């Protein structure tokens, strides 16, 4: 659900040294775990892992915001070839309900 449930790429806004990721939920489909029927829905109730617990992401319609400070970054390379690799744990539910699509956990990764 996590990879297919969001528009690619995401948006990273940085203002006055504070970064925020914006993930735009899009319609997705999968087979129901309960009935096997093909179900369509959108990601709801997105949470990210910060300070040892899951915290609800702010939402504006189907756009979810995560503070970039919640991500763990690793610096790969130097100079012009430098890449920042950031990760944060996510969990989310789907609009069709947990009976058909249980809470999904994923590791969000961004390369800058």
N, C-alpha and C positions, 0 to 999 in steps of 0.2 A: 504494500500500500504506500509506503513512504516515498519510494523513488518515482512511481507513476502518478502519485497524488498531487505533485507540485509541478508548476511551470519551471522549465529550465532555460536559461540560468536564473538563479535567484538574484536579488539586489542587495548590495552592501552599501549603506549610507554611512558616511563619517562626517560629523559636524562637531567642531570644537573639541576634537579628540575623543568623542564618544561614537562608537560604531553600533550599528543596528542592522541585522539581517532581516530581509523581508521575503517571506515565502508565500507565493500565491497558490492557493489550493485550486485544483482543476478537477472536473469530473473524471472518474475512473470506474473501472468495472472489474469484477472478480466473481468467482463461484462462491456461493454461500457455503460456509462450513456445515450449516445445519441441513439445508435442503439440496444443495448441489446446483440450485438455479443460478443463472447469471444475474448478478445484482449491480446496479449503478449507484454511485454516491460520491460524496466529497469528504475530505478530511475535516474532522471537527475536534475540538478539545485538544489542541496541540500543546504539549508540555516539553520543556527542555530540562536537562539535568544540570543543576548548579548548587554548589555548596552541600553536596551529599543528599540532595532531594530533588524531585521533579517539581518545577515551577511552571505555572500556566503562562503561555505566551500571550501577549496582548493581541487582540484581533480587531480588525476593521473590515467587516464583511468577511470575505474569504482570503484576506491578507493577514498573515501572522507575523509578528515581530519578535525577534530574539535579540537580546543584548549581546554584542560581539564579545564582551568581556567574559561571557559564560563559556566561550570556546577555548580549548587548549591548543596553542600553536607551537609548531616545530619549524625552525628555520632550516631550510635545505638549500645548500649552495651559498655562493658569495657573488657580490657584484651584479652584473647584468643578468646572470643566470640564476639569481636567487629566487626561491619559491617559498612562500609561507603555506604550511599545511595545517589547517585548523579542523578540529573535530568537537562535537558535542553529542551527547546521547539525547534521543527524542523518544517520546511515546505519543500516540495519537489514536483517536477513535474515528470511525466512519459514520456518516449520516444514516446508514441503513441499520445501525445498531450492533451491539456486541454479540448478539446471538448469531448473526450472519457473518460478521467480520469482527473478531475479537480485537482488543487493544493491541496495536502493533508497536513494536520497539525497533528502533533503527539507530545507526550511527551516522549523523550528518557530517559530511566532509566537504570542505571548500579549499580550493587551491588559489592562491593569490600570487 
